[in-house]
Amino acid sequence: MNQLSLRKPGRENGAVLIISLVILLVLTLIVLGSSSNAILQENMTGSMRRSSQLFQVAESALREAETRVSEIDDLSIVGVETGVFDTGVAPSDYFSGDTWESNSSVLAQEIIPGINARYFIELIGEQQLDVVANEVQVNNSYGQVEAIVSTVIFRIVVRANLNDTNFSKVVSSYYTVTL
């Protein structure tokens, strides 16, 4: 006959308990690692979203400044109007708070609540070009149609800033106007 051998309760070592505790510890570490990774990814996504919003606001303010520049019909506003500087006079430190004060830059229209943008415009220079054109009705002695075109180059610098934070985006562009 088969006899079943029964162990006495005093001889158990608790190996199953130790192995199950080790497995539980490994599973806990895996879950903690996954949750910290998810939190890190959430923070990165939030930063990317803020950065994208700041860039969009800066681009919108840049378009507003370009519209302002395109409406210039003479250079008499340079150095007179707020945020329009003559050559070499514009602020050079784009990250200084003084650069973006109300007397040296223009507040752009708000398109996203909580994000403001300011810009300034600097006259870079004026270039006069002799252009051969078909539309002008005055002929020179050589039988070609000639016109003198004055092109003015401006630099526009925009800073978008998320209120109450250090998040900001600076965009710079050159824009030409034909006078």
C-alpha positions as CSV (number, residue, x, y, z in Angstrom):
1,M,0.0,0.0,0.0
2,N,0.9,3.5,-0.6
3,Q,1.6,5.4,2.4
4,L,1.3,9.2,2.4
5,S,4.1,10.9,4.2
6,L,2.9,13.8,6.2
7,R,5.3,16.3,7.4
8,K,5.3,17.6,10.8
9,P,4.3,21.3,11.1
10,G,7.5,22.2,12.8
11,R,9.7,21.3,9.9
12,E,8.3,23.9,7.4
13,N,10.9,26.6,6.3
14,G,8.6,29.2,4.8
15,A,10.3,29.2,1.4
16,V,6.9,29.8,-0.3
17,L,6.4,32.9,1.8
18,I,9.8,34.3,1.0
19,I,9.5,33.7,-2.7
20,S,6.0,35.3,-2.8
21,L,7.3,38.3,-0.9
22,V,10.2,38.7,-3.4
23,I,7.8,38.4,-6.4
24,L,5.5,41.0,-4.7
25,L,8.5,43.4,-4.2
26,V,9.5,43.0,-7.9
27,L,6.0,43.7,-9.0
28,T,5.8,46.8,-6.7
29,L,9.1,48.2,-8.2
30,I,7.8,47.6,-11.7
31,V,4.6,49.5,-10.9
32,L,6.4,52.4,-9.3
33,G,8.8,52.7,-12.2
34,S,5.9,52.7,-14.7
35,S,4.0,55.4,-12.7
36,S,7.1,57.7,-12.5
37,N,7.6,57.2,-16.2
38,A,4.0,58.2,-16.9
39,I,4.3,61.3,-14.7
40,L,7.5,62.3,-16.5
41,Q,5.8,61.8,-19.9
42,E,2.9,63.9,-18.7
43,N,5.2,66.7,-17.6
44,M,7.0,66.6,-21.0
45,T,3.7,66.7,-22.9
46,G,2.6,69.8,-20.8
47,S,5.9,71.5,-21.6
48,M,5.6,70.8,-25.3
49,R,2.1,72.1,-25.3
50,R,3.1,75.3,-23.5
51,S,6.0,75.7,-25.9
52,S,3.8,75.3,-28.9
53,Q,1.2,77.8,-27.6
54,L,4.0,80.3,-26.9
55,F,5.3,79.9,-30.4
56,Q,1.8,80.4,-31.9
57,V,1.3,83.5,-29.9
58,A,4.7,84.8,-30.9
59,E,4.0,84.1,-34.5
60,S,0.6,85.9,-34.2
61,A,2.4,89.0,-32.7
62,L,5.0,88.8,-35.5
63,R,2.2,89.0,-38.1
64,E,0.7,92.0,-36.2
65,A,4.0,93.8,-36.2
66,E,4.5,93.0,-39.9
67,T,1.1,94.5,-40.6
68,R,2.2,97.6,-38.7
69,V,5.4,97.8,-40.7
70,S,3.6,97.3,-44.0
71,E,1.4,100.4,-43.2
72,I,4.5,102.7,-42.9
73,D,4.6,105.2,-45.7
74,D,7.5,107.3,-44.5
75,L,10.3,106.8,-41.9
76,S,9.2,109.7,-39.7
77,I,7.8,107.3,-37.0
78,V,11.2,105.7,-36.4
79,G,12.4,106.7,-33.0
80,V,9.1,108.5,-32.2
81,E,6.5,105.8,-31.8
82,T,6.7,103.3,-29.0
83,G,8.5,100.1,-30.0
84,V,10.0,101.5,-33.3
85,F,13.7,102.1,-33.0
86,D,16.3,103.6,-35.3
87,T,19.3,101.6,-36.5
88,G,21.5,100.4,-33.6
89,V,19.3,101.8,-30.8
90,A,17.0,98.8,-30.2
91,P,17.6,96.6,-27.2
92,S,20.1,93.9,-27.7
93,D,19.4,91.7,-24.7
94,Y,16.2,89.8,-25.6
95,F,16.0,88.0,-22.3
96,S,16.2,91.1,-20.0
97,G,13.0,92.2,-18.3
98,D,13.8,95.8,-19.1
99,T,13.7,95.1,-22.9
100,W,10.0,94.2,-22.6
101,E,8.8,97.1,-20.5
102,S,5.9,99.1,-21.8
103,N,8.0,102.1,-22.9
104,S,10.3,100.0,-25.1
105,S,7.9,97.5,-26.7
106,V,4.3,97.1,-27.9
107,L,1.8,94.8,-26.3
108,A,0.3,92.6,-29.0
109,Q,-3.3,91.5,-29.1
110,E,-4.0,88.6,-26.7
111,I,-5.1,85.5,-28.6
112,I,-4.6,82.9,-25.8
113,P,-5.6,83.9,-22.3
114,G,-2.7,83.9,-19.9
115,I,-0.1,84.3,-22.6
116,N,1.0,87.8,-23.6
117,A,3.3,88.9,-26.3
118,R,5.3,92.1,-26.8
119,Y,7.3,93.2,-29.8
120,F,9.6,95.9,-31.0
121,I,10.7,97.0,-34.5
122,E,14.1,98.2,-35.5
123,L,15.0,100.0,-38.7
124,I,17.9,98.1,-40.2
125,G,18.5,100.2,-43.3
126,E,17.3,101.6,-46.6
127,Q,18.4,100.4,-50.0
128,Q,17.7,102.1,-53.3
129,L,17.6,99.9,-56.4
130,D,17.5,100.8,-60.0
131,V,15.0,98.4,-61.5
132,V,14.1,97.8,-65.1
133,A,10.3,97.8,-65.1
134,N,7.6,97.4,-67.8
135,E,4.9,99.3,-66.0
136,V,6.6,102.7,-65.8
137,Q,5.9,104.9,-68.9
138,V,9.1,107.0,-68.7
139,N,11.8,105.8,-71.1
140,N,15.5,106.5,-70.7
141,S,17.8,107.3,-73.6
142,Y,18.6,103.6,-74.1
143,G,15.0,102.6,-74.8
144,Q,14.5,100.7,-71.5
145,V,11.9,101.5,-68.9
146,E,13.6,102.5,-65.6
147,A,12.4,103.1,-62.0
148,I,14.1,103.8,-58.7
149,V,12.7,101.7,-55.9
150,S,13.5,102.3,-52.2
151,T,13.4,99.2,-50.1
152,V,13.5,99.6,-46.3
153,I,14.5,96.6,-44.1
154,F,13.2,96.2,-40.6
155,R,13.9,93.7,-37.9
156,I,11.0,92.6,-35.7
157,V,11.6,90.8,-32.4
158,V,8.7,89.3,-30.5
159,R,8.6,87.7,-27.0
160,A,5.7,85.6,-25.9
161,N,5.5,84.9,-22.2
162,L,3.3,82.6,-20.1
163,N,2.1,84.8,-17.2
164,D,3.6,84.1,-13.7
165,T,6.2,81.7,-15.1
166,N,9.6,81.7,-16.7
167,F,8.3,80.1,-19.9
168,S,8.9,82.4,-22.9
169,K,9.6,82.2,-26.6
170,V,11.5,84.8,-28.6
171,V,11.1,85.0,-32.4
172,S,13.0,87.4,-34.6
173,S,12.3,88.2,-38.3
174,Y,13.3,90.6,-41.0
175,Y,10.7,92.4,-43.1
176,T,11.1,94.6,-46.1
177,V,8.8,97.4,-47.2
178,T,9.0,99.2,-50.6
179,L,8.4,102.9,-50.3
